[in-house]
Amino acid sequence: MKYFDIFNIRFIKILLAVATTLFLLSCASTDTSESDDNPLFQKMIIELSDVEFKKQGISPEGRPYMANICKGFILSEDIVRDFFVHSERVSEAEASERYKTLPCYSVGTAQIKSEKYNWIIRAGGIGEFYNKDNKFYKVCGKECCKKNQVLC
């Protein structure tokens, strides 16, 4: 084996170890427990509908070595819905300062209270929901991560 091949294998192993560590550290430490029997919780489920996917398992441009890692970040409609319901709404400043933003993400659209929103959900459990009039961020806490291990 050539030195260059050994270096690439070591680099990939280190990259995977760093990505795994970031995944484990990125979930919020807040408790966002809700009960499926709670009427308010049921209303939150109903508020999000018509989930559509534009792209899944995306990695940032200019980082081709992340493409194989990120292509496994595939969400289902149930995961997006659970994320929306069980995650905590935070400010943009809090989302960027307090939580790690990981490179893998999926994007799509959904109806929230009869308004169409675009969404981006990143590995590690940070989501952004926006349209021309509104924008908000949500992060996956302990309960959310228990329900959606794919995210965290």
C-alpha positions in Angstrom: 0.0 0.0 0.0 1.3 3.4 -0.9 1.8 6.1 1.8 -0.8 8.3 0.0 -3.5 5.5 0.3 -2.7 5.0 4.0 -3.0 8.8 4.5 -6.5 8.8 2.8 -7.7 5.9 5.0 -6.5 7.6 8.2 -8.0 10.9 7.1 -11.4 9.3 6.4 -11.3 7.5 9.8 -10.5 10.8 11.6 -13.2 12.6 9.7 -15.8 9.9 10.6 -14.7 10.1 14.3 -15.0 13.9 14.3 -18.4 13.7 12.6 -19.6 11.1 15.1 -18.4 13.2 18.0 -20.2 16.3 16.6 -23.4 14.3 16.2 -23.3 13.1 19.8 -22.5 16.6 21.2 -24.9 18.6 19.1 -28.2 17.7 20.6 -29.6 20.3 23.0 -29.6 19.6 26.7 -33.1 21.0 27.2 -36.0 18.7 28.0 -38.8 19.2 25.5 -41.1 16.4 26.6 -44.7 16.4 25.4 -47.4 13.8 25.8 -49.2 12.3 22.8 -52.4 12.6 24.8 -52.0 16.4 25.4 -54.6 18.3 23.1 -52.0 21.1 22.5 -49.5 18.5 21.4 -52.1 17.0 19.0 -52.8 20.5 17.6 -49.1 20.9 16.9 -49.1 17.7 14.8 -52.0 19.0 12.8 -50.3 22.4 12.3 -47.6 20.8 10.1 -48.9 19.1 6.9 -48.1 18.4 3.3 -44.4 17.6 4.0 -42.5 17.4 0.7 -38.8 16.7 0.1 -36.7 18.7 -2.4 -33.3 17.1 -1.7 -32.0 14.7 0.9 -28.6 13.8 2.2 -26.9 17.0 1.0 -23.4 18.0 1.8 -21.9 21.5 1.4 -20.5 22.4 -2.0 -16.7 22.4 -2.2 -16.5 19.5 0.3 -16.7 16.4 -1.9 -15.3 14.1 0.8 -18.5 14.7 2.8 -20.8 13.5 0.0 -20.6 9.8 1.0 -21.1 10.6 4.7 -24.1 12.9 4.1 -25.9 10.8 1.6 -27.1 8.6 4.5 -28.9 11.6 6.1 -32.4 10.7 4.8 -35.5 11.8 6.5 -39.1 10.5 6.3 -42.3 12.5 6.6 -42.7 11.1 10.1 -39.3 12.2 11.2 -39.9 15.8 9.9 -43.2 15.9 11.7 -41.8 14.5 14.9 -38.9 17.0 14.7 -41.3 19.9 14.3 -43.5 18.7 17.2 -40.8 17.7 19.7 -38.1 20.3 19.0 -37.8 23.6 20.8 -38.1 26.9 19.1 -35.1 29.2 19.6 -33.8 32.5 18.2 -31.4 32.6 15.3 -28.6 33.9 17.6 -29.2 31.0 20.0 -29.2 28.4 17.2 -25.9 29.7 15.8 -24.1 30.4 19.1 -25.2 27.5 21.3 -25.5 24.6 18.9 -23.2 23.0 16.5 -24.3 23.2 12.8 -23.3 20.0 11.1 -22.7 19.8 7.3 -25.3 17.2 6.3 -28.9 18.3 5.7 -32.2 17.7 3.9 -34.5 20.3 2.5 -38.2 20.5 1.6 -41.5 22.3 2.1 -44.5 22.0 4.4 -47.7 23.7 5.3 -47.6 25.3 8.8 -51.0 26.8 9.9 -52.0 26.9 6.2 -48.9 28.8 5.1 -46.3 27.2 2.9 -42.8 27.1 4.5 -39.4 25.9 3.2 -37.4 23.9 5.7 -33.8 22.8 6.2 -33.1 20.2 8.8 -29.5 19.5 9.6 -27.9 16.4 11.1 -27.5 17.2 14.8 -31.0 18.4 15.1 -31.2 22.0 14.0 -34.0 23.1 11.7 -34.9 26.3 10.0 -38.4 27.0 8.7 -38.9 30.1 6.5 -41.1 31.7 3.9 -41.2 35.3 2.5 -42.8 36.7 5.7 -41.5 34.5 8.6 -38.4 32.6 9.7 -37.8 30.5 12.8 -35.4 28.0 14.2 -36.0 24.8 16.1 -33.5 22.5 17.9 -33.9 18.9 18.9 -33.6 18.4 22.7 -33.2 15.2 24.7 -36.8 13.9 24.2 -36.7 14.9 20.5 -33.4 13.0 20.1 -34.8 9.9 21.8 -37.6 9.9 19.2 -35.5 10.8 16.2 -32.1 9.2 16.6 -31.5 9.8 12.8 -31.2 13.5 13.6 -29.0 13.3 16.6 
